[in-house]
Amino acid sequence: MTDREGDDDRDHRFSEGEGFSDAYDEFDLDPPELGVDPSKVDPVDSRVVTDTLDKHNIGSDDVDADELLDVGLNYMQINRYEQATDAFERAAQFADDDRTTQEAWVNKGVAHAELEEYDEAIGSHQEALRIDGESEHAATAETNLAYALWEFGETAQALEHAERAVEVDERFAEGWFNRAFFLSERGLAEEALHCIDNAIRLGLRNAKVLEEKAEILEDLGEYDEAEEIAEEANEMLERAEQEMVDERRETQGHTPESAGVPDGRPGEQGRRDGTGTDITDPGRASERDDEEWRLE
């Protein structure tokens, strides 16, 4: 017989406490009440619970929307566009002023466009314009909306919003450039030339803009001037390529970005505090390589 078996009849007293009161909130396992109608939640949307809990547990005062915008832009710079869309969406969610909210929606639309999610891009830019159609970010939203509509196959609406962009801000060079592209694609070369000249006068003078102008001039039969402009564009491209090679040598192994070949798309632009970060040049898809380029 073991000691344990011999002690079976031993009197054993347990601690007798008062227990816990009913209102012991610290260990309450009941979930918080969520202000969501389950019948209206898309079961495919895996983020709905997380987003709702964020709203429940995190006050807007605890979140810096400007920092979230910077996070999103940093993701854009390293081509992490899905993460960028999440950052911009949360920035819009927690922003406490219309300017920041609108800026977040514009950049979210740009990120979606980079992912070729043009339907989502259209919705983001429309949301930005719903907030304010005359603000400092409205022209950018209009031209980005035009770009997304063009890629989505809505070419007529694309031209309308490209025109609206320069109506909102007549000194918006990228808006004039986009408008020139859309007009040229519709065979309105004279109007396109006027628009691209406006873009150049406003400071948007680079190899890609000059290439587009050369093609417009060719459409108008101005072959000598078109050749001169094309030569200038090639010289600018060569200089840019050489600068990138030199920069690569200086950084010893850091790979530079594309040397600047347009991708046959209307312009798309991400903006932060009024400064352009990325611009994708329009071009003719049948004649140009499918690569992206970036304005310095």
MONOR-V128638 format. One record per residue. N is the residue number from 0. RES is the residue in one letter. SS is DSSP state (h for helix, s for strand, l for the rest). PSI is psi in radians with two decimals (none if undefined). OMEGA is omega in whole degrees, 0 to 359 (* if undefined). Layout:
# MONOR-V128638
((N:RES:SS:PSI:OMEGA) (N:RES:SS:PSI:OMEGA))
This chain:
# MONOR-V128638
((0:M:l:2.31:179) (1:T:l:2.87:178) (2:D:h:-0.65:182) (3:R:h:-0.73:181) (4:E:h:-0.57:181) (5:G:h:-0.30:181) (6:D:l:0.18:184) (7:D:l:-0.56:183) (8:D:l:0.18:181) (9:R:l:2.38:179) (10:D:l:2.11:182) (11:H:l:2.11:181) (12:R:l:2.34:176) (13:F:l:2.80:178) (14:S:l:2.42:179) (15:E:l:1.66:179) (16:G:l:3.13:179) (17:E:l:-0.10:180) (18:G:l:-3.04:181) (19:F:l:2.57:175) (20:S:l:2.87:182) (21:D:l:-0.44:186) (22:A:l:0.72:179) (23:Y:l:1.42:191) (24:D:h:-0.47:186) (25:E:h:-0.48:180) (26:F:h:0.50:179) (27:D:l:2.05:182) (28:L:l:-0.05:179) (29:D:l:2.36:180) (30:P:l:2.75:177) (31:P:l:2.70:178) (32:E:l:2.13:182) (33:L:l:2.35:181) (34:G:l:0.96:183) (35:V:l:2.34:174) (36:D:l:1.94:184) (37:P:h:-0.49:181) (38:S:h:-0.26:182) (39:K:h:0.12:182) (40:V:l:2.23:176) (41:D:l:2.08:182) (42:P:l:-0.32:179) (43:V:l:-0.35:184) (44:D:l:1.71:184) (45:S:l:-0.16:184) (46:R:l:-0.07:189) (47:V:h:-0.71:180) (48:V:h:-0.79:180) (49:T:h:-0.82:181) (50:D:h:-0.69:181) (51:T:h:-0.72:177) (52:L:h:-0.61:177) (53:D:h:-0.81:180) (54:K:h:-0.61:183) (55:H:h:-0.68:189) (56:N:h:-0.35:185) (57:I:l:2.09:177) (58:G:l:2.66:181) (59:S:h:-0.45:179) (60:D:h:-0.34:182) (61:D:h:-0.05:184) (62:V:l:2.31:177) (63:D:l:1.79:183) (64:A:h:-0.60:179) (65:D:h:-0.67:178) (66:E:h:-0.66:177) (67:L:h:-0.66:176) (68:L:h:-0.77:179) (69:D:h:-0.67:177) (70:V:h:-0.80:179) (71:G:h:-0.73:180) (72:L:h:-0.62:176) (73:N:h:-0.68:175) (74:Y:h:-0.68:179) (75:M:h:-0.69:183) (76:Q:h:-0.43:179) (77:I:l:0.32:174) (78:N:l:0.53:175) (79:R:l:1.31:191) (80:Y:h:-0.58:178) (81:E:h:-0.78:178) (82:Q:h:-0.60:179) (83:A:h:-0.75:180) (84:T:h:-0.69:179) (85:D:h:-0.75:181) (86:A:h:-0.77:180) (87:F:h:-0.65:179) (88:E:h:-0.74:179) (89:R:h:-0.59:176) (90:A:h:-0.75:178) (91:A:h:-0.61:182) (92:Q:h:-0.70:186) (93:F:h:-0.09:180) (94:A:l:2.49:181) (95:D:l:0.23:175) (96:D:l:2.65:185) (97:D:h:-0.60:183) (98:R:h:-0.85:180) (99:T:h:-0.69:179) (100:T:h:-0.79:180) (101:Q:h:-0.72:179) (102:E:h:-0.70:179) (103:A:h:-0.73:179) (104:W:h:-0.70:179) (105:V:h:-0.85:181) (106:N:h:-0.57:176) (107:K:h:-0.70:177) (108:G:h:-0.68:178) (109:V:h:-0.75:180) (110:A:h:-0.73:178) (111:H:h:-0.69:180) (112:A:h:-0.65:177) (113:E:h:-0.52:177) (114:L:l:0.05:183) (115:E:l:0.50:174) (116:E:l:1.27:191) (117:Y:h:-0.53:177) (118:D:h:-0.80:178) (119:E:h:-0.64:178) (120:A:h:-0.76:179) (121:I:h:-0.80:180) (122:G:h:-0.68:180) (123:S:h:-0.78:181) (124:H:h:-0.60:176) (125:Q:h:-0.67:177) (126:E:h:-0.70:178) (127:A:h:-0.74:181) (128:L:h:-0.47:177) (129:R:h:-0.58:179) (130:I:h:-0.80:181) (131:D:l:2.05:181) (132:G:l:0.08:182) (133:E:l:0.14:186) (134:S:l:-3.11:180) (135:E:l:-0.40:179) (136:H:l:-0.05:185) (137:A:h:-0.73:180) (138:A:h:-0.70:177) (139:T:h:-0.74:178) (140:A:h:-0.71:181) (141:E:h:-0.80:183) (142:T:h:-0.60:175) (143:N:h:-0.62:176) (144:L:h:-0.69:177) (145:A:h:-0.76:178) (146:Y:h:-0.84:182) (147:A:h:-0.70:178) (148:L:h:-0.70:179) (149:W:h:-0.83:179) (150:E:h:-0.47:180) (151:F:l:-0.09:177) (152:G:l:0.05:179) (153:E:l:1.26:188) (154:T:h:-0.62:180) (155:A:h:-0.78:178) (156:Q:h:-0.58:179) (157:A:h:-0.80:179) (158:L:h:-0.67:179) (159:E:h:-0.77:182) (160:H:h:-0.51:174) (161:A:h:-0.69:177) (162:E:h:-0.67:179) (163:R:h:-0.61:181) (164:A:h:-0.76:181) (165:V:h:-0.32:172) (166:E:h:-0.68:179) (167:V:h:-0.73:181) (168:D:l:1.75:184) (169:E:l:-0.14:177) (170:R:l:0.32:180) (171:F:l:1.69:188) (172:A:h:-0.76:181) (173:E:h:-0.57:177) (174:G:h:-0.73:177) (175:W:h:-0.68:179) (176:F:h:-0.81:178) (177:N:h:-0.73:180) (178:R:h:-0.68:178) (179:A:h:-0.74:180) (180:F:h:-0.85:182) (181:F:h:-0.70:179) (182:L:h:-0.73:180) (183:S:h:-0.72:179) (184:E:h:-0.42:179) (185:R:l:0.13:176) (186:G:l:0.21:181) (187:L:l:1.23:189) (188:A:h:-0.67:182) (189:E:h:-0.80:178) (190:E:h:-0.64:179) (191:A:h:-0.70:179) (192:L:h:-0.72:178) (193:H:h:-0.75:182) (194:C:h:-0.74:182) (195:I:h:-0.53:174) (196:D:h:-0.66:176) (197:N:h:-0.75:179) (198:A:h:-0.74:180) (199:I:h:-0.74:179) (200:R:h:-0.51:181) (201:L:l:0.12:172) (202:G:l:-0.05:181) (203:L:l:1.32:182) (204:R:l:1.85:178) (205:N:l:3.12:187) (206:A:h:-0.68:185) (207:K:h:-0.68:177) (208:V:h:-0.75:180) (209:L:h:-0.64:177) (210:E:h:-0.74:179) (211:E:h:-0.70:179) (212:K:h:-0.68:179) (213:A:h:-0.71:180) (214:E:h:-0.62:177) (215:I:h:-0.73:178) (216:L:h:-0.67:176) (217:E:h:-0.71:178) (218:D:h:-0.51:179) (219:L:l:-0.03:179) (220:G:l:0.16:179) (221:E:l:1.23:190) (222:Y:h:-0.67:181) (223:D:h:-0.83:179) (224:E:h:-0.65:179) (225:A:h:-0.69:180) (226:E:h:-0.70:179) (227:E:h:-0.77:180) (228:I:h:-0.71:180) (229:A:h:-0.68:178) (230:E:h:-0.73:178) (231:E:h:-0.70:179) (232:A:h:-0.74:179) (233:N:h:-0.69:178) (234:E:h:-0.71:179) (235:M:h:-0.69:178) (236:L:h:-0.76:180) (237:E:h:-0.72:178) (238:R:h:-0.74:180) (239:A:h:-0.70:179) (240:E:h:-0.72:180) (241:Q:h:-0.68:178) (242:E:h:-0.66:180) (243:M:h:-0.64:176) (244:V:h:-0.78:180) (245:D:h:-0.72:180) (246:E:h:-0.67:179) (247:R:h:-0.70:179) (248:R:h:-0.68:181) (249:E:h:-0.67:181) (250:T:h:-0.08:174) (251:Q:l:1.25:172) (252:G:l:-0.11:176) (253:H:l:2.23:184) (254:T:l:2.15:178) (255:P:l:2.89:177) (256:E:l:-3.13:180) (257:S:l:2.53:185) (258:A:l:0.00:172) (259:G:l:0.80:178) (260:V:l:2.16:182) (261:P:l:2.81:189) (262:D:l:0.24:176) (263:G:l:0.45:182) (264:R:l:2.67:173) (265:P:l:2.81:189) (266:G:l:2.51:177) (267:E:s:2.47:188) (268:Q:s:2.32:171) (269:G:s:2.37:185) (270:R:s:2.55:174) (271:R:s:2.09:180) (272:D:l:0.66:176) (273:G:l:0.10:183) (274:T:s:2.27:180) (275:G:s:2.43:177) (276:T:s:-0.80:180) (277:D:s:2.41:174) (278:I:s:2.15:177) (279:T:s:2.12:188) (280:D:l:2.41:171) (281:P:l:2.76:178) (282:G:l:-3.11:183) (283:R:l:2.01:189) (284:A:l:-0.53:183) (285:S:l:-0.31:186) (286:E:l:-0.06:187) (287:R:l:2.71:182) (288:D:l:2.72:181) (289:D:l:1.24:177) (290:E:l:2.76:180) (291:E:l:2.75:175) (292:W:l:2.88:189) (293:R:l:2.35:174) (294:L:l:2.42:177) (295:E:l:none:*))
